[in-house]
Amino acid sequence: MGSLFRTADRVLPGSTYRAVAIVTITIIAVALSYGAISAVSGFAWWQTLLLAMFALGGAAEFTFVGVIAAGGAPILAVLAGLLVNSRNFAFGVAVGPFFPQDWRALIASHWINDESTAISRLGHNDRAKWHAFLLMGAAIAIMWPSGAMVGQWLGNVINADLLGLDAAFPIILFCLIRGDLKNRVTLSLTVIGILIAVGLTPLLPLGLGAVTSLSVFVFVAAGWGVRWFIRRRRAGDNSADPHDAAHSQHSTREESRR
């Protein structure tokens, strides 16, 4: 771990450290709320800790605890949590290009989440993105379970609704990715995803509204499909033209001989 921070110190600018620090503070506050809600819902401290360590996804853990607290079956709580965390597939696609192609990728994949993916975008090259990802991932891996334990002990003292963290956290993530939104295509897809999520959130169980925003990739896939078809069609037309020209020349020669 020490070598990680020494290497990161040579690769990353101070602004990345400040961004990681701000996000980590918010993570701790949310973890306190999660631990408190978990305690009120009847979870033992070791259950809260194991869930925080191995799920390592705030939205999924809140969903799991919420389903259990509402009297839902454990299997339904697990499925709901997995569905909420399915958005990590898109994050994996985003960070995959700069991940090393060895055993480190397998271990670091557990740290793929909203925050580590957003922070990695601050890197100016693949090496910087990788170290920014590791720095944020390590901070979450340490502070999320720790904050959850403190929240578990505090019990009913912390009320997540009163803290207003549900608004603060998305704002911080937005600030981290605002540079990417300068691209018109990215901005358009982001707006479409937001509209889909906002429109379906009142109709879906807790935590699943945000997942529906991933359906915007259907438009991306459709666009790629159309472009591929057009290019294939043009390539076919171009390859056919020389043949037609040669055939025309051959016919002309035959007529001249006659």
C-alpha positions in Angstrom: 0.0 0.0 0.0 2.9 2.3 0.8 4.4 1.8 -2.6 1.1 2.6 -4.2 1.0 6.0 -2.5 4.6 6.8 -3.3 4.1 6.0 -7.0 0.8 7.9 -7.1 2.5 10.9 -5.6 4.9 11.0 -8.6 2.1 10.5 -11.2 -0.9 12.5 -9.9 -1.3 16.2 -9.4 -2.5 17.8 -6.2 -5.9 18.5 -7.6 -6.6 14.7 -7.8 -5.7 14.3 -4.1 -8.1 17.1 -3.2 -10.9 15.5 -5.2 -10.2 12.1 -3.6 -10.3 13.8 -0.1 -13.6 15.5 -0.8 -15.3 12.4 -2.1 -13.8 10.3 0.8 -15.3 12.7 3.4 -18.7 12.3 1.7 -18.2 8.5 1.6 -17.6 8.5 5.4 -20.8 10.5 6.0 -22.9 8.2 3.9 -21.3 5.1 5.5 -22.2 6.5 8.9 -25.8 6.7 7.7 -25.7 3.2 6.3 -24.4 1.8 9.5 -27.1 3.6 11.5 -29.9 2.5 9.3 -28.5 -1.1 9.3 -28.5 -1.0 13.1 -32.1 0.3 13.3 -33.2 -2.4 10.9 -31.9 -5.1 13.2 -28.6 -6.1 11.6 -25.8 -7.3 13.8 -22.5 -5.4 13.6 -20.7 -8.3 11.8 -23.5 -8.5 9.2 -23.1 -4.8 8.5 -19.3 -5.1 8.3 -19.3 -8.1 5.9 -21.9 -6.5 3.7 -19.8 -3.3 3.6 -16.6 -5.2 2.8 -17.8 -7.6 0.2 -20.6 -5.7 -1.5 -18.7 -2.4 -1.4 -21.6 -0.6 -3.1 -23.6 1.9 -1.1 -26.8 1.9 -3.2 -26.9 -1.9 -3.3 -26.3 -2.1 0.5 -29.0 0.4 1.2 -31.4 -1.5 -1.1 -30.6 -4.8 0.6 -31.1 -3.4 4.1 -34.3 -1.6 3.0 -35.8 -4.8 1.6 -35.0 -6.8 4.7 -36.3 -4.0 7.0 -39.6 -4.0 5.0 -40.0 -7.7 5.6 -38.8 -8.9 2.2 -37.3 -12.3 1.7 -33.4 -12.4 1.9 -33.2 -13.8 -1.7 -35.3 -10.9 -3.0 -33.0 -8.5 -1.1 -29.9 -10.1 -2.7 -31.5 -10.0 -6.2 -32.4 -6.3 -5.7 -28.9 -5.5 -4.6 -27.4 -7.3 -7.6 -29.7 -5.5 -9.9 -28.8 -2.1 -8.5 -25.1 -2.9 -8.7 -25.4 -4.1 -12.3 -24.5 -0.5 -13.3 -20.9 -1.6 -12.4 -20.9 -3.3 -15.8 -20.8 0.0 -17.5 -18.2 1.3 -15.1 -16.1 -1.8 -15.9 -16.3 -1.0 -19.6 -15.2 2.6 -18.9 -12.1 1.6 -16.8 -11.1 -1.5 -18.8 -8.9 0.3 -21.4 -6.4 1.5 -18.8 -6.5 -1.6 -16.5 -3.3 -3.7 -16.6 -3.8 -7.1 -18.3 -2.7 -9.3 -15.4 -3.8 -10.4 -11.9 -4.0 -6.8 -10.6 -7.1 -6.3 -12.8 -8.9 -9.1 -11.1 -8.2 -7.7 -7.6 -8.9 -4.1 -8.6 -12.2 -5.0 -10.2 -13.7 -5.2 -6.7 -13.0 -1.4 -6.4 -15.0 -0.5 -9.5 -17.8 1.9 -8.5 -19.2 5.3 -9.2 -16.5 7.2 -7.3 -13.4 5.4 -8.5 -14.6 5.5 -12.1 -15.3 9.3 -11.9 -11.9 10.0 -10.2 -10.0 8.0 -12.8 -11.3 10.4 -15.5 -9.1 13.1 -14.0 -6.0 11.3 -15.2 -4.2 12.7 -18.3 -3.0 9.3 -19.5 -3.7 5.6 -18.8 -1.0 5.4 -16.0 -2.4 8.4 -14.2 -6.0 7.1 -14.6 -4.9 3.8 -13.2 -3.3 5.3 -10.1 -6.2 7.7 -9.5 -8.5 4.7 -9.7 -6.4 2.8 -7.2 -6.2 5.8 -4.8 -9.9 6.3 -4.7 -10.6 2.6 -4.6 -8.3 2.1 -1.6 -9.8 5.0 0.2 -13.3 3.6 -0.2 -12.2 0.1 0.7 -10.9 1.4 4.0 -13.2 4.2 4.9 -16.6 2.7 3.9 -16.5 -0.3 6.2 -14.9 1.8 9.0 -17.6 4.4 8.7 -20.3 1.8 8.6 -19.0 0.4 11.9 -19.1 3.8 13.6 -22.6 4.3 12.3 -23.6 0.9 13.6 -22.4 1.9 17.0 -24.1 5.3 16.9 -27.4 3.5 16.1 -30.3 5.9 16.0 -28.3 9.1 16.5 -27.7 9.7 12.8 -30.6 10.3 10.4 -29.6 10.1 6.8 -32.6 12.1 5.6 -31.7 15.1 7.8 -28.1 15.1 6.6 -29.3 15.7 3.0 -26.6 13.4 1.6 -28.9 12.1 -1.1 -28.4 15.5 -2.8 -24.8 16.3 -1.9 -23.3 13.0 -3.3 -24.7 13.2 -6.8 -23.6 16.9 -7.0 -20.0 15.9 -6.2 -20.0 13.2 -8.8 -21.4 15.7 -11.4 -18.6 18.1 -10.7 -16.1 15.3 -11.3 -17.5 14.4 -14.7 -18.4 17.9 -16.0 -15.4 17.9 -18.2 -16.7 14.9 -20.2 -20.0 16.7 -20.8 -18.3 19.1 -23.1 -18.7 16.4 -25.8 -22.1 16.9 -27.4 -22.7 13.2 -27.9 -21.9 12.4 -24.2 -24.0 15.3 -23.0 -27.0 14.2 -25.1 -26.8 10.6 -23.9 -26.4 11.8 -20.3 -29.5 14.0 -20.6 -31.5 11.1 -22.1 -30.3 8.8 -19.3 -31.3 11.3 -16.6 -34.8 11.7 -18.2 -35.3 7.9 -18.3 -34.2 7.5 -14.7 -36.3 10.4 -13.3 -39.3 9.2 -15.2 -39.2 5.6 -14.0 -38.0 6.2 -10.4 -41.5 6.7 -9.0 -42.6 3.4 -10.7 -39.8 1.1 -9.6 -38.5 -0.3 -6.3 -35.9 1.7 -4.4 -32.6 2.0 -6.1 -33.6 0.6 -9.5 -34.5 4.0 -11.1 -30.8 4.9 -11.6 -30.1 1.5 -13.2 -32.7 2.2 -16.0 -30.5 5.1 -17.2 -28.2 2.4 -18.6 -30.8 1.7 -21.2 -29.3 4.7 -23.1 -26.7 2.3 -24.3 -29.5 0.8 -26.5 -29.3 4.1 -28.5 -25.5 3.8 -28.7 -25.7 0.2 -29.9 -28.3 1.2 -32.5 -26.1 4.0 -33.7 -23.1 1.7 -34.1 -25.3 -0.8 -35.9 -26.5 1.8 -38.4 -23.0 3.2 -39.0 -21.7 -0.4 -39.5 -24.5 -1.1 -42.0 -23.9 2.1 -44.0 -20.1 1.5 -44.1 -20.6 -2.1 -45.2 -23.1 -0.9 -47.9 -20.7 1.8 -49.2 -17.8 -0.7 -49.2 -19.9 -3.1 -51.3 -20.8 -0.3 -53.7 -17.1 0.8 -54.1 -16.0 -2.8 -54.7 -18.7 -3.3 -57.3 -17.8 -0.2 -59.3 -14.4 -1.3 -60.6 -15.9 -4.6 -61.7 -18.6 -2.8 -63.6 -16.1 -0.5 -65.3 -13.9 -3.4 -66.3 -17.0 -5.2 -67.7 -17.9 -2.1 -69.7 -14.4 -1.8 -71.1 -14.5 -5.4 -72.1 -17.8 -5.0 -73.9 -16.5 -1.9 -75.8 -13.4 -3.8 -77.0 -15.6 -6.7 -78.3 -17.8 -4.3 -80.2 -14.8 -2.5 -81.8 -13.4 -5.9 -82.9 -16.6 -6.6 -84.7 
